[in-house]
Amino acid sequence: MSILNEYGTAGFQRGVNRVRLAVLKLAAGDLGALCREIDVAKKDYHDVLASAEYPGYMQKIPPSADLAEAERERIIRADWTQDQTWLNGKQDERSK
């Protein structure tokens, strides 16, 4: 908890609960990873949110990609499903 509490102490650090949840997801039970992800969040919380909440999107779609809207939506939907699965404590196929 003391590591998680490092995020949210500065006024510019937004979405404390959401960011902490994202950090926990990215760390996947690894204390060293938890420390690294908290450090990333303290620099720019958007990085941990994007990586935790949209892993497929971040891996498959470079910023300059010219991808059909339907494909973008499919990837985002898959990320949302994966996130909900993780939140509900079920292991997702991509995390095995």
Order of alpha helices (4+ residues) and beta strands (2+ residues): alpha-alpha-alpha-alpha-alpha
